Amino acid sequence: MVWVNVSETGPVVTLELASPETGNALAAGLVEEFTSALARLRASRARAVVVVGRGKHFCTGAHLDELAHLAEAPLAERVADASRLAVLYTELLRCPLLSIAAVNGAAYGGGAGLAAACDLVVAGPTARFQFSENRLGFVPALISVFLPRRIPPARLAMLFFDPEPVDAIEAATAGLVDEIAGDPLARAHERALAVARKTSPAALAETKKLLLALALPHLDQQLAHAAQVNARQREHPECRRGVAEFLAERAFPDWLEE
């Protein structure tokens, strides 16, 4: 199975999440292929990378069937699984190319984090963002490390604690979206070419490195800690209940019910 389609249009590489039947959820195979594709870009002559999801959605976040299955696994295996996703986010954050997310449909949980790890986020009119981890009894551990680059902590806390979907306009107000366009993929390519014409690739790469170091000087340590938090919460009875109920009923639990 091909999890990620890679295509080139001049100096722009498009990485398409290619699992629309799951909403492009972050399955282990998709995470592995996406990370490898990003790593290969470092040796390419590309100037920008655009991230998009095939089908109705950008990325609906964690693959809940895999999450439920791994709840029974030893802690070390759960940490390793969370760490692989942390490596994906790190590879995207440290990508020397300009990175642009083109978001249509759902960008939920870790999928919203995937968009936020890019330099620019272009959202379509159907885009919806939600951080639903707490509704599942889970925690937004990994994405909480780098989302404050975009969203002030107090606003981010309320997006976590009161997790209702927000549209593209609300997401732009919060700082999660940079631009709204009728065709986000086409607009992302336009922006990528415009930046490539204006900027030296070496200077852009060094500037990205500098800005990331200033914003997240302890990125690796913070993600390692977050991976531990992620892994521990997976076996908590409330997380098991939340994931199981959602998989069975496609609805979040009422946490006031015993």
C-alpha positions in Angstrom: 0.0 0.0 0.0 1.2 3.5 -0.8 0.5 5.8 2.1 2.0 9.0 0.7 2.1 10.1 -3.0 5.1 12.2 -3.9 4.9 14.5 -7.0 7.0 17.4 -8.4 5.9 20.5 -10.2 9.0 22.5 -11.0 10.7 23.4 -7.7 7.7 22.3 -5.6 7.2 18.9 -4.2 3.7 17.8 -3.1 3.3 15.2 -0.4 -0.2 13.8 -0.5 -1.5 11.7 2.4 -3.1 8.9 0.5 -5.4 7.1 2.9 -8.8 8.8 2.3 -10.8 5.8 3.6 -9.5 6.6 7.1 -9.5 10.3 6.7 -5.7 10.2 6.2 -5.4 9.2 9.9 -1.9 8.9 11.3 -1.4 5.2 10.9 2.0 3.7 11.5 2.6 3.1 7.8 1.6 6.6 6.9 3.9 8.1 9.6 6.8 6.0 8.4 6.4 6.9 4.7 5.8 10.5 5.3 8.9 10.8 7.5 11.0 9.0 4.8 9.7 11.3 2.1 10.6 14.4 4.1 14.1 13.0 4.8 14.7 12.5 1.1 13.9 16.1 0.4 17.0 17.2 2.1 19.1 15.8 -0.8 16.8 17.2 -3.5 16.9 20.4 -5.5 13.3 21.2 -4.5 12.6 24.6 -3.0 9.3 24.0 -1.2 7.0 21.2 0.0 3.2 21.3 0.0 1.4 18.9 2.3 -2.2 17.9 1.3 -4.7 15.1 2.0 -6.4 13.1 -0.6 -10.2 13.0 -0.5 -12.5 15.0 1.8 -10.1 15.5 4.7 -6.6 16.7 5.3 -5.9 14.5 8.3 -8.2 13.3 11.1 -5.5 12.7 13.6 -4.6 9.5 15.5 -5.6 6.1 14.0 -7.9 5.0 16.7 -7.9 1.3 15.9 -4.1 1.3 16.3 -4.3 3.4 19.4 -6.8 0.9 21.0 -4.6 -2.1 20.0 -1.4 -0.6 21.4 -3.1 0.2 24.8 -2.4 -3.4 25.6 1.3 -3.2 24.5 4.2 -2.8 26.9 5.1 0.8 27.8 8.3 0.7 25.8 6.3 -0.2 22.7 3.9 2.6 23.3 6.7 5.0 23.8 8.4 3.9 20.6 5.1 4.4 18.7 4.6 7.9 20.0 8.3 8.6 19.4 7.9 7.8 15.7 5.2 10.4 15.4 7.5 12.8 17.2 10.2 12.2 14.6 7.7 13.0 11.9 6.9 16.4 13.5 10.6 17.1 14.1 11.4 16.3 10.4 8.7 18.7 9.2 9.7 21.4 11.7 13.3 21.1 10.7 12.7 20.7 7.0 15.1 23.2 5.2 12.5 23.9 2.5 9.5 26.2 2.8 6.6 24.0 3.9 3.0 24.8 3.3 -0.1 22.8 4.4 -3.1 22.9 2.1 -6.1 22.0 4.3 -9.5 20.9 3.1 -12.0 19.2 5.4 -10.9 17.9 8.8 -7.6 18.7 10.4 -8.2 17.1 13.8 -5.8 16.4 16.7 -2.5 15.3 15.4 -3.6 16.3 11.9 -4.1 19.9 13.0 -0.6 19.5 14.5 0.7 18.3 11.2 -0.6 21.5 9.5 0.8 23.7 12.3 4.3 22.1 11.9 4.4 23.7 8.5 5.7 27.2 7.8 2.4 28.4 6.3 -1.2 27.0 6.5 -3.6 27.7 3.6 -7.1 26.5 4.4 -10.1 26.0 2.2 -13.7 27.0 3.0 -14.5 23.5 4.1 -11.6 23.3 6.6 -12.4 22.4 10.2 -9.9 22.2 13.0 -10.4 20.4 16.3 -8.3 19.2 19.2 -10.5 16.4 20.4 -8.0 14.4 22.5 -9.5 15.3 25.9 -12.9 14.2 24.7 -11.4 10.8 24.1 -9.6 10.6 27.5 -6.4 11.2 25.6 -3.9 14.1 25.7 -2.5 16.4 23.0 1.0 15.7 24.2 3.2 15.9 21.2 1.5 18.8 19.4 1.4 20.8 22.6 5.2 21.2 22.3 5.1 23.2 19.1 1.6 24.6 18.8 2.5 27.6 21.0 4.6 28.8 18.0 1.3 29.8 16.5 -1.4 30.0 19.2 -1.0 31.9 22.5 -1.1 29.5 25.5 -4.3 30.7 27.0 -6.2 30.4 23.7 -4.6 27.0 23.1 -5.7 25.8 26.5 -9.3 26.6 25.7 -9.1 24.9 22.3 -7.8 21.8 24.2 -10.3 22.0 27.1 -13.4 23.0 25.2 -12.8 21.0 22.0 -15.4 22.1 19.5 -14.6 22.2 15.7 -13.6 25.7 14.5 -13.9 26.8 10.9 -11.1 28.4 8.8 -12.0 31.9 9.8 -11.9 31.1 13.5 -8.7 29.2 13.0 -7.2 32.2 11.3 -8.2 34.4 14.2 -6.6 32.0 16.6 -3.3 31.9 14.6 -3.6 28.4 13.2 -4.3 29.5 9.6 -2.4 32.1 7.6 -4.6 32.3 4.5 -8.1 31.2 3.3 -8.5 30.3 -0.4 -11.1 28.6 -2.5 -8.5 26.2 -3.8 -5.9 25.8 -1.0 -3.7 23.4 -3.0 -3.4 25.8 -6.0 -2.8 28.7 -3.7 -0.2 26.8 -1.7 1.7 26.2 -5.0 1.4 29.9 -5.9 2.8 31.0 -2.5 5.6 28.4 -2.8 6.7 29.7 -6.2 6.5 33.3 -5.0 8.7 32.7 -2.0 11.2 30.6 -4.1 11.6 33.6 -6.5 12.2 36.0 -3.7 14.5 34.1 -1.3 17.9 32.4 -1.4 17.4 28.7 -0.5 20.4 28.7 1.8 19.3 31.9 3.6 15.7 30.6 4.0 17.0 27.3 5.5 19.3 29.1 7.9 16.5 31.5 8.9 14.1 28.6 9.5 16.8 27.0 11.7 17.3 30.2 13.7 13.6 30.8 14.2 13.0 27.3 15.4 15.9 27.5 17.8 14.6 30.7 19.2 11.0 29.4 19.5 11.7 25.9 20.6 15.2 25.6 22.1 14.5 22.4 23.9 12.4 20.7 21.1 13.9 17.2 21.3 13.7 17.0 25.1 10.2 18.3 25.2 9.0 15.9 22.5 10.7 13.0 24.4 8.8 13.9 27.5 5.6 14.3 25.6 6.0 10.9 24.0 6.2 9.4 27.5 3.0 11.3 28.5 1.3 10.1 25.3 2.3 6.5 26.0 1.2 6.4 29.6 -2.2 7.9 28.9 -3.0 5.3 26.3 -3.4 2.6 29.1 -5.5 4.8 31.4 -9.0 3.4 31.8 -10.6 6.7 30.7 -8.6 6.7 27.5 -9.6 3.1 26.8 -13.2 3.9 27.5 -13.2 7.1 25.3 -11.5 5.4 22.3 -13.7 2.3 22.6 -16.9 4.3 22.8 -16.0 6.4 19.8 -15.0 3.4 17.7 -18.3 1.7 18.6 -20.7 4.7 18.4 -18.8 7.4 16.5 -19.7 9.7 19.4 -17.6 11.1 22.3 -18.5 9.9 25.9 -20.4 12.0 28.3 -17.9 12.3 31.1 -20.5 13.2 33.7 -22.0 9.7 33.2 -20.6 6.9 35.4 
